[in-house]
Amino acid sequence: KNQFSTNDLLDDLHPDWELDCQKNYIFYKVEDPSKRIRGLWFHDDNERQRLEGIIEKTLKEIRASPAEPQTEPQPAPQQPPQQQQQQ
């Protein structure tokens, strides 16, 4: 969360990500080589270590599973209105 702006950085995890973790920092290279390396700063290094573990575990799972095509979620089908029973 960017505390100085309303523009938050959002990146989807990708199997081609490369991580470089150092005290208080996580640097990562996204799959698009034309994009810059990104960096996250953590005031508390324990929080950095916790998030590093989560990212590493998720990347391992992504890399181990076969690639699935990404599709937009489809809206739920509408059901016809129920008819009221007359007595």
N, C-alpha and C positions, 0 to 999 in steps of 0.2 A: 504494500500500500504506500503510495507516494504521499507523504504528509505535507509537501509543499506545493502540490498541484493536483488538479482533478484528472490529469492524464496518467493513469496507471499503466505500467508495462505488463502485457499479458502475452505469454508464449506457451504454446502447447508442447508438452514433452514429445520428443521424437527419438527413435533409436540411434540416430546419428549424432546426438548431442555429445560433446566432449566437456567434461568437468575438470576444473582446477580449483581445489579448495585450499585456502590458507587461513591463518588466524583472522577471524572476523570477516572473511570474504568468501564468496562463492563466485567464481568466474565460469561462464559457460559459453561454448561456441555452438550456435544453432546450425541446423542442417543446410541452410542457405549460405553458401560461401560469400555472397555479396553483402551479407549483413555483418555488422560489427560484433565483436565479442562483447557479451553483456556481463555486468558485475553486480552482485548484491552485497551490501554492507550490513553487518549485524553489530549492534552495540554490545550484545551479550554473545560471546563465542559459544556458550553452551547451546544457545538457540540455533546458531549456525551449524553446529555439529548435529543437532536433532534434525534439522531440515536437510542437511547433506545426506544423512542416513535414509530419510524418506525418498529423496530424489534418486539416490543410488539404487535402492530396492525397486522403485517403480521402473527405472530404466532397465534394470536386469529383467524384470517381468515382461516389459515391452519387447526387449530384444529376444527373449526366449519364445514368445508367442508368434505364430505366423501372422503376417500382415493381412489385415482385413480392410476392404475398401471402406472409406469414410463416406457416409451419406448423411444428408440432413434429416433430422427427425421428422417423421410424418405425423400430421395431426390425427388424433384418435377419431375413428369413424363415429358419425353421429347415429344415435339410435332413434327409431321412430317414437313419437310420444305414446305413452300408454293410454289406452282407452279406459274411461271410467266405467265401472260396472253399474248398471241400473238395477234397482230392486223393484 
